[in-house]
């Protein structure tokens, strides 16, 4: 069963672009929430995750981290499993 992948991004973030490119290349659909102009949402996410940087990536309800964490999941072969993607 596929899980929703959600990326909280800003429009000026190269790591956000890199994370979106990886997911697109893998054929994993995702929902992008641009928080560039939403200080309240960014503050809410910082409290929830303890992170101040973007992207903030969730697979289902699980916060997996940022772009480097997503890349590590891909390198270990865990990204497909976590996202529920059939291989």
ChimeraX attribute file (.defattr): number of C-alpha atoms within 10 A of each C-alpha:
attribute: neighborCount
match mode: 1-to-1
recipient: residues
	/A:1	9
	/A:2	15
	/A:3	17
	/A:4	16
	/A:5	20
	/A:6	19
	/A:7	24
	/A:8	21
	/A:9	24
	/A:10	21
	/A:11	11
	/A:12	9
	/A:13	13
	/A:14	14
	/A:15	17
	/A:16	22
	/A:17	15
	/A:18	16
	/A:19	22
	/A:20	21
	/A:21	12
	/A:22	15
	/A:23	17
	/A:24	12
	/A:25	10
	/A:26	13
	/A:27	11
	/A:28	18
	/A:29	17
	/A:30	18
	/A:31	12
	/A:32	16
	/A:33	14
	/A:34	16
	/A:35	18
	/A:36	15
	/A:37	10
	/A:38	10
	/A:39	10
	/A:40	10
	/A:41	15
	/A:42	22
	/A:43	14
	/A:44	11
	/A:45	17
	/A:46	15
	/A:47	11
	/A:48	10
	/A:49	13
	/A:50	10
	/A:51	15
	/A:52	12
	/A:53	16
	/A:54	21
	/A:55	28
	/A:56	23
	/A:57	24
	/A:58	21
	/A:59	19
	/A:60	15
	/A:61	11
	/A:62	10
	/A:63	14
	/A:64	17
	/A:65	18
	/A:66	20
	/A:67	22
	/A:68	14
	/A:69	14
	/A:70	19
	/A:71	17
	/A:72	12
	/A:73	16
	/A:74	16
	/A:75	10
	/A:76	9
	/A:77	11
	/A:78	14
	/A:79	20
	/A:80	17
	/A:81	15
	/A:82	17
	/A:83	19
	/A:84	16
	/A:85	15
	/A:86	8
	/A:87	5
